[in-house]
Amino acid sequence: MGRRSYSGEKRRKELMRKAKRDAKLERKQQSRADGETGTGPPIDWDAQVGGDGTPPESPDEQAESEPR
C-alpha cells in the first residue's frame, strides 16, 4: 500500500484561496470606483473635543509666578 498524494487537494485549496483573494480585491476596487470613502457616520468636525487651545503652563513658569 503506497502513500496517498495530497498535491491535488493542496492545489484546489490554493486555487480557492486565490479566487477568494481576487474577489475581495475586486470588491474593494468596485467600492472605490463607486465613490465610497469609508464606512460609518460622517464626522462632525465642529463637535470635536479639544479645549481652548492654550497649552498649560510648564512647571518652570508656575514656579516663577508663585510668590515666595
N, C-alpha and C positions, 0 to 999 in steps of 0.2 A: 504494500500500500504506500503510495507516494504522498508527498506534501501537496497541499492544495495551494494554488497560486491565487493571491488576492489582488493581483495587479489590475484586473478588470474592475473589481469593486472600488479599488483606490482611484482609478481613472474616472469612474462615474461620480464619485464623491467630489473629486477635484473639479469636474465639469459643472456639477451642481453649485459648488461654492462660487465658481467664476460667473455663472449665469446670474446668481443672486447678487453678486457684487456689481455686475454690469447693470442689472435692473435698478439697483439702488442709485447708482451714478446717473443713470438716465432720468430717474425721477427727480433727483436734485437739480439736474440741468434744466429739466422742464419747468420746475418751480421757479428757478431763477429767470427763465425766459418769460414766465407769466408775470413777473414783477413782484413776487413775494419777497420781502426783505427779511422777514423773520416771523416768529410766532409770538403770541401774547398781545396784551393791550398796548396801545400807543403810550409813549412816555410823556407825562406832563412835566415839562422842564421847569415850569414856574413853581411847582409844588415840591421841588427837591429840598431836602434838609441841608442846611449849610450854616445858619447863623448870620451874624452881621458882617463877617468877612475880615474883621480885625484880629490879628493874632494875639494871643495872650502875652503878657509881659514876661520877659525872661527873668530868672532869679536874680541876675545882676542888677537889672533895672528896678526890681522890687526892693532890693537892699538899699539902693541909692535914694529911693523915695521915702523910705521909712525914717521917722525921726529917731535919734539916738538918745 
